[in-house]
Amino acid sequence: MKILVVGSGGREHAIAWKLTQSPDAEKIYCAPGNAGIADVAECVPIKAEDIDGIADFCVEKGIDMAVIGPEVPLSMGITDALNAKGIRVFGPDKSCARLEGSKAFTKSFLMRHNIPTAGYKEYTDAESLRKDIGIFGFPMVIKADGLAAGKGVVLAEDAEAAETAIKEMMEDKVFGSAGNLVIVEECLTGIEASMLCFVDGKTIVPMESAQDYKRIFDGDKGPNTGGMGSYSPSLIFNEELEQEIREKILDPTINGFIEDGLDFHGVLFIGLMIGEEGPKVIEFNNRFGDPETQSVLMRLDTDLLKIFDACIDGTLDQIDIQWSDRRAVCVVLASGGYPGSYEKGKVITGLEDVDEDIVVFHAGTAFRDGKIVTSGGRVLGVTAIADTNDEARAKAFANVEKIHFEGAQFRRDVGSINTH
């Protein structure tokens, strides 16, 4: 089978790496890929948002399956466009992609189907929102409705911070059109966790749990990022909690999809807050999470390509998905200055020195003059697997120390529960 993975980050590297382990994967391409993905797939210089270019490539190369990594092309309708060309796609269509493309759409869905989530209110003009500053108390959760690369959420600690966020989102348009509609939510407290689920239109199967680290500094301090690391399984999960999530969230979600005519095929990423009132949904995403995928796929024992096939075909209930009992930890090395402005082109050294059982997933790397250099905010995901969480943490951090580039920064508390 010829496969095209669309995207260029650590998530796509993890997906391509796992697909190479399938005996049915004859050839893997990645558009556009990165310096690390080039080790496991043939990278082609087509941007993820170039839907026509990707469609033409799929037809030219006889691609059997396209796997869509990022949220933007999904929201643009890449699945619909490729399906129209007769190409099988792992990833939801444009209608279902609204679950990530619009926070208001998702909040409405959650409320309509009685799925636990935070209370909220929508705003389309700044003055109305200014009058409601502190409506749910502080910190005030302010979200740009549309896609904002994982950064369109502000936790305003006081009225002054809220005013700044309102101005930036709704008037300065720092997130572009994503800020045309803004959502304000009550602030949920507890421990965040992520649950990635395979969905085939009528069946939802959760993957092993994971936890990520969104803020840039140790102890969950500083601005939000796309994610500074992850580990799997989450230390807070047990059978009782998983059963509660199944009954209160997963079953109502898949039933809601069917009831609303959302024919979802792909991965549903559910961001959860585990608090005193039980699990509540923070957000839905339409694709594998990043960097949760790096930890989760390290522990997958079943052929990923067979799972993708089943999700597309609607036969997920016939697949027995098996997971390793071992623990995985992924520590992200980021560029200095991230998530603000940062320099690119820093030479990376030490990649050849990491232990053989360590997988370094590339997120923002490129080739220049025969060397691997930084090309993004999140650069590498150093990922270890071991029998215990502590062992996996120790292995990951020991290998992080072997890799160097100017300005590199990372969190030292990844894999620890007491920082959330």
Secondary structure, DSSP 8 states (H G I E B T S, - for coil): -EEEEEE-SHHHHHHHHHHTT-TT--EEEEEE--TTGGGTSEE----TT-HHHHHHHHHHHT-SEEEE-SHHHHHHTHHHHHHHTT-EEES--TTTTHHHH-HHHHHHHHHHTT--B--EEEESSHHHHHHTTTTT-SSEEEEESS--TT--EEEESSHHHHHHHHIIIIIS-TTGGGGGSEEEE----SEEEEEEEEEESS-EEE---BEE--EEETTTEEEE-S-SEEEES-TT--HHHHHHHIIIIIHHHHHHHHHHT---EEEEEEEEEEETTEEEEEEEESS--TTHHHHHHHTB-S-HHHHHHHHHHT-GGG----B-SSEEEEEEEE-TTTTS------B-B-GGGS-TT-EEEESSEEEETTEEEE-SSEEEEEEEEESSHHHHHHHHHHHHTT-B-TT-B--S-TT-GGG-
